[in-house]
Amino acid sequence: MLLSFAASGSTDRGAEMAALQRCLAELDEQPRRAILLAYLYGFTREEISADCAVPLGTVKSWVRRGLERLKRCLDP
């Protein structure tokens, strides 16, 4: 989602990136970090779990709920 959004062919990429940054800033710290590690840096859920010292299910929940919030925030 994040990479496809950032790589879209829109002529107004600056506005899209600003919207994405605004929506990411609205997330709590841990879900935001998990999403960025997964979608920007390519970490697996297992690697994020180990890095954050939390159960795998917690990371999966953070990512799923965070992506749902991002989608709601970005969709008009």
matplotlib code that plots the C-alpha trace (Angstrom):
import matplotlib.pyplot as plt

x = [0.0, 2.6, 5.0, 2.3, 0.9, 4.4, 5.1, 1.8, 2.1, 0.2, 1.4, 0.7, 3.1, 4.1, 0.5, 0.1, 3.3, 2.2, -1.1, 0.6, 3.0, 0.0, -1.9, 1.2, 1.7, -1.9, -0.9, 0.4, 4.1, 4.3, 1.9, 3.6, 7.0, 5.8, 4.2, 7.3, 9.6, 7.4, 6.6, 9.5, 12.4, 11.1, 11.2, 9.2, 6.6, 8.8, 11.8, 9.6, 8.4, 12.0, 13.1, 10.2, 10.3, 6.6, 4.6, 4.1, 0.3, 0.8, 2.8, 0.3, -2.5, -0.5, 0.1, -3.5, -5.1, -2.6, -3.2, -7.0, -6.5, -4.3, -6.8, -9.6, -7.4, -6.3, -9.6, -11.7]
y = [0.0, 2.6, 1.8, 1.7, 5.0, 6.6, 5.2, 6.3, 8.2, 11.2, 14.7, 15.9, 13.6, 16.2, 16.6, 12.8, 12.4, 15.2, 13.5, 10.2, 11.8, 13.5, 10.2, 8.4, 11.0, 10.3, 6.7, 5.7, 5.2, 1.4, 0.8, 3.6, 2.0, -1.5, -0.2, 1.7, -1.2, -3.6, -1.5, 1.0, -1.2, -4.7, -6.2, -9.4, -9.5, -11.9, -9.5, -6.6, -8.8, -9.5, -5.9, -4.6, -7.5, -8.2, -11.3, -11.8, -11.5, -8.0, -6.9, -8.4, -6.5, -3.2, -3.5, -4.5, -1.9, 0.8, 0.1, 0.3, 3.7, 4.9, 3.8, 5.7, 8.8, 8.8, 7.9, 11.0]
z = [0.0, 1.0, -1.8, -4.4, -3.1, -3.2, -6.6, -8.2, -11.5, -10.1, -11.1, -7.6, -5.7, -3.2, -2.0, -1.8, 0.2, 2.5, 3.1, 3.8, 6.3, 8.0, 8.2, 9.5, 12.2, 13.4, 14.2, 17.6, 17.7, 17.7, 14.8, 12.8, 13.4, 12.5, 9.2, 8.3, 9.1, 7.1, 4.0, 3.8, 4.9, 4.0, 7.5, 8.0, 10.8, 12.7, 12.4, 13.7, 16.6, 17.6, 17.2, 19.3, 21.8, 21.4, 20.3, 16.6, 16.9, 18.4, 15.4, 13.0, 14.8, 14.8, 11.0, 10.2, 12.3, 11.3, 7.6, 8.1, 9.8, 7.0, 4.4, 6.1, 6.5, 2.9, 1.2, 0.6]

ax = plt.figure().add_subplot(projection="3d")
ax.plot(x, y, z, "-o")
ax.set_aspect("equal")
plt.show()
